[in-house]
Amino acid sequence: MTEPLRLSKRMSELGLCSRREADEWIARGWVRVDGVVVSELGSKVLPHQRVTVERQAEAEQARRVTILLNKPMGYVSGQAEDGYLPAVVLVKPENRWSEDRSAQQFHGSQLKSLVPAGRLDIDSIGLLVLTQDGRIAKQLVGEDAAIDKEYLVRVEYTLPGKLPDAQMQRLRHGLTLDGKKLLPAKVTWQNEDQLRFVLREGKKRQIRRMCEAVGLKVLGLKRVRIGRVMLGDLPVGQWRYLDASETF
């Protein structure tokens, strides 16, 4: 017999919204199960039951924005820590890229619940996604997220000679962090002191720790792509909206 699921979990599985959004919509009476409004938090449904949302929920979701920021060094991705400012403080009208093609108009309400979907450490630069949309957050950092991320990493080999091929192979599919084997990575030389990494996971300071494990010191790290979305010519410290035509 099929077990019932929490309605909010089922809505997230269906890609309708995040669990947090689902709870908000349920409390507002914006969710129907088999055509009947369900407004009690914690309600459960069976997988075969039809879940729909009211137009108010769809309209609210359509107003939610996703912002692409070229994060400079010295800013943290999330909450302020150790005296460092969060990257979201850079999202203001004067920092909007002049070549942003989106017709979206900036409004202060867009800063509410604008959270990073993934992180870049304080010493790294490049593409950071900030979103109000739970569907995008789930796509990028959810348990089942499978979108690759591309980085350019300037390195210095700390031992005599050049990095041996065997160590390069370890970078690609032979390392363990925090007691867990890493997923295979694509790692190639771009030039004599720069590597290109393509990863499908994002453990804390993962690339720096991977490099340390094979005798490489990271001198600079820049994220240039998340899925199909490129950093492109977006200047450091500036931002633009994710266009309606773009998908990760």
C-alpha positions as CSV (number, residue, x, y, z in Angstrom):
1,M,0.0,0.0,0.0
2,T,1.4,3.4,-0.9
3,E,2.2,5.6,2.1
4,P,0.8,9.2,2.2
5,L,3.2,12.1,1.9
6,R,3.2,15.5,3.5
7,L,1.4,17.8,1.1
8,S,4.3,20.3,1.1
9,K,6.8,17.6,0.3
10,R,4.7,16.3,-2.5
11,M,4.4,19.9,-4.0
12,S,8.2,20.2,-3.9
13,E,8.6,16.8,-5.6
14,L,6.2,17.9,-8.3
15,G,8.3,21.0,-8.9
16,L,5.4,23.4,-8.0
17,C,7.4,25.3,-5.3
18,S,9.7,24.8,-2.4
19,R,8.5,23.2,0.9
20,R,8.6,26.6,2.6
21,E,6.5,28.2,-0.2
22,A,4.1,25.2,-0.1
23,D,3.4,25.8,3.6
24,E,2.8,29.5,3.0
25,W,0.3,28.7,0.2
26,I,-1.5,26.0,2.2
27,A,-2.0,28.4,5.1
28,R,-3.4,31.0,2.7
29,G,-5.9,28.4,1.1
30,W,-4.2,28.5,-2.3
31,V,-3.7,24.7,-2.6
32,R,-6.3,22.1,-3.8
33,V,-6.1,18.4,-3.6
34,D,-8.5,16.7,-6.1
35,G,-10.3,20.0,-6.4
36,V,-10.8,20.6,-2.7
37,V,-9.0,23.4,-0.8
38,V,-6.6,22.1,1.8
39,S,-5.5,24.8,4.3
40,E,-4.2,22.7,7.3
41,L,-0.4,22.6,7.6
42,G,0.9,19.0,7.9
43,S,-1.8,17.6,5.7
44,K,-0.9,14.4,3.8
45,V,-1.8,13.2,0.3
46,L,-1.4,10.0,-1.7
47,P,0.9,10.1,-4.8
48,H,-2.0,9.5,-7.2
49,Q,-4.0,12.5,-5.9
50,R,-4.1,15.7,-8.1
51,V,-2.5,18.7,-6.5
52,T,-3.1,22.2,-8.0
53,V,-2.5,25.8,-6.9
54,E,-4.7,28.9,-7.2
55,R,-3.9,31.7,-9.5
56,Q,-2.8,33.9,-6.6
57,A,0.0,31.5,-5.9
58,E,1.0,31.4,-9.6
59,A,0.9,35.2,-9.8
60,E,3.1,35.6,-6.6
61,Q,5.6,33.1,-8.0
62,A,5.8,35.0,-11.3
63,R,6.9,38.1,-9.4
64,R,9.8,36.3,-7.7
65,V,13.2,37.2,-9.2
66,T,16.5,35.5,-9.7
67,I,19.6,37.6,-9.8
68,L,23.0,36.7,-11.2
69,L,25.9,38.5,-9.4
70,N,29.6,38.5,-10.2
71,K,30.7,38.3,-6.6
72,P,34.0,40.1,-5.7
73,M,36.5,38.8,-3.1
74,G,35.8,39.9,0.5
75,Y,32.0,39.2,0.5
76,V,30.4,36.1,1.9
77,S,27.6,34.3,0.0
78,G,25.0,34.1,2.8
79,Q,24.6,35.8,6.2
80,A,27.2,38.3,7.4
81,E,30.0,36.7,9.3
82,D,33.2,37.7,11.0
83,G,32.7,41.3,10.0
84,Y,32.3,40.5,6.3
85,L,29.3,41.8,4.3
86,P,26.9,39.4,2.5
87,A,27.0,39.6,-1.3
88,V,23.3,40.6,-1.3
89,V,24.3,44.2,-0.2
90,L,25.6,44.6,-3.8
91,V,22.1,44.2,-5.2
92,K,21.1,47.8,-5.6
93,P,20.1,49.9,-8.6
94,E,23.5,51.6,-9.1
95,N,25.2,48.2,-9.4
96,R,22.9,46.8,-12.0
97,W,24.8,46.0,-15.2
98,S,24.0,48.6,-17.9
99,E,23.8,45.8,-20.5
100,D,21.1,43.8,-18.6
101,R,18.5,42.8,-21.3
102,S,15.7,42.1,-18.8
103,A,12.7,44.4,-18.8
104,Q,12.3,43.7,-15.1
105,Q,12.3,46.9,-12.9
106,F,14.1,46.9,-9.6
107,H,12.1,47.2,-6.5
108,G,13.1,46.9,-2.8
109,S,10.6,44.1,-2.3
110,Q,12.8,41.9,-4.5
111,L,15.4,41.8,-1.7
112,K,13.0,40.1,0.7
113,S,13.7,36.3,0.9
114,L,16.5,36.7,-1.7
115,V,18.9,33.9,-0.8
116,P,22.0,32.3,-2.4
117,A,21.4,29.1,-4.3
118,G,24.8,27.7,-3.6
119,R,27.9,29.4,-2.2
120,L,31.2,30.9,-3.1
121,D,33.7,31.3,-0.3
122,I,35.0,34.7,0.7
123,D,38.2,34.3,-1.4
124,S,36.5,33.3,-4.6
125,I,34.9,35.4,-7.3
126,G,32.4,34.8,-10.1
127,L,28.8,33.7,-10.7
128,L,26.6,33.7,-7.6
129,V,22.9,33.0,-7.9
130,L,20.5,34.8,-5.6
131,T,16.8,33.8,-5.8
132,Q,13.4,34.3,-4.3
133,D,12.2,31.3,-6.3
134,G,12.1,28.0,-4.4
135,R,12.0,26.0,-7.6
136,I,15.3,27.4,-8.7
137,A,16.9,26.9,-5.3
138,K,15.8,23.2,-5.3
139,Q,17.2,22.8,-8.9
140,L,20.6,24.2,-7.9
141,V,21.1,23.0,-4.3
142,G,18.4,20.4,-3.6
143,E,19.2,16.8,-2.6
144,D,18.7,15.7,-6.2
145,A,20.5,18.6,-7.9
146,A,22.6,17.4,-10.8
147,I,23.6,20.7,-12.5
148,D,27.2,21.1,-13.2
149,K,29.3,24.2,-12.3
150,E,32.4,25.3,-14.0
151,Y,35.4,27.0,-12.4
152,L,38.7,28.5,-13.6
153,V,41.4,28.0,-10.9
154,R,44.9,29.5,-10.9
155,V,47.3,27.2,-9.1
156,E,50.9,26.7,-8.1
157,Y,52.5,23.3,-7.7
158,T,54.2,23.2,-4.3
159,L,56.6,20.3,-5.1
160,P,59.5,20.1,-7.5
161,G,58.6,19.6,-11.2
162,K,55.1,19.5,-12.6
163,L,51.9,17.9,-11.3
164,P,52.2,14.1,-12.2
165,D,49.5,12.6,-14.4
166,A,48.6,10.2,-11.5
167,Q,47.7,13.2,-9.3
168,M,45.6,14.7,-12.1
169,Q,43.7,11.4,-12.2
170,R,43.2,11.6,-8.5
171,L,41.6,15.0,-8.9
172,R,39.3,13.6,-11.5
173,H,38.0,10.6,-9.7
174,G,40.2,9.5,-6.7
175,L,39.7,11.8,-3.8
176,T,37.7,11.6,-0.6
177,L,36.6,14.5,1.6
178,D,35.0,14.3,5.0
179,G,35.1,10.6,4.8
180,K,33.1,10.5,1.6
181,K,34.2,9.7,-1.9
182,L,33.8,12.6,-4.3
183,L,31.8,12.4,-7.5
184,P,33.9,12.3,-10.7
185,A,35.1,15.7,-11.7
186,K,36.2,17.0,-15.1
187,V,39.6,18.7,-14.6
188,T,41.8,19.9,-17.5
189,W,44.7,22.3,-17.9
190,Q,43.8,25.6,-19.6
191,N,47.3,26.8,-19.6
192,E,50.5,26.2,-17.5
193,D,49.1,27.7,-14.3
194,Q,45.3,27.4,-14.7
195,L,42.9,24.5,-14.3
196,R,39.3,24.2,-15.4
197,F,37.1,22.2,-13.0
198,V,33.5,21.0,-13.7
199,L,31.8,19.7,-10.6
200,R,28.3,18.3,-9.8
201,E,28.6,18.8,-6.1
202,G,29.7,21.7,-3.8
203,K,31.2,20.7,-0.5
204,K,32.7,23.5,1.6
205,R,35.9,24.8,0.0
206,Q,35.9,21.7,-2.2
207,I,38.2,22.8,-5.0
208,R,40.8,24.3,-2.6
209,R,40.8,21.1,-0.5
210,M,41.0,18.9,-3.6
211,C,44.0,20.9,-4.9
212,E,45.7,20.8,-1.5
213,A,45.4,17.0,-1.5
214,V,47.6,16.7,-4.6
215,G,50.1,19.4,-3.7
216,L,48.5,22.4,-5.5
217,K,48.1,25.8,-3.9
218,V,45.1,27.8,-5.2
219,L,46.0,31.4,-6.1
220,G,42.6,32.4,-7.6
221,L,39.2,30.8,-8.1
222,K,36.4,32.0,-10.4
223,R,33.1,30.4,-11.1
224,V,32.1,31.0,-14.8
225,R,29.1,28.8,-15.4
226,I,26.2,27.1,-13.6
227,G,24.4,24.7,-15.9
228,R,23.6,26.6,-19.1
229,V,23.9,30.0,-17.5
230,M,27.3,31.8,-18.1
231,L,28.9,34.6,-16.2
232,G,29.9,36.1,-19.5
233,D,30.9,39.7,-19.5
234,L,29.1,40.6,-16.3
235,P,31.6,42.9,-14.5
236,V,32.8,42.2,-11.0
237,G,30.5,43.6,-8.3
238,Q,27.6,44.0,-10.7
239,W,24.4,42.0,-11.2
240,R,21.7,41.3,-13.7
241,Y,18.3,39.5,-13.7
242,L,18.0,35.9,-15.0
243,D,16.1,36.4,-18.2
244,A,12.8,34.6,-18.9
245,S,14.5,32.9,-21.8
246,E,17.3,31.4,-19.7
247,T,17.3,28.1,-17.8
248,F,19.9,26.4,-15.8
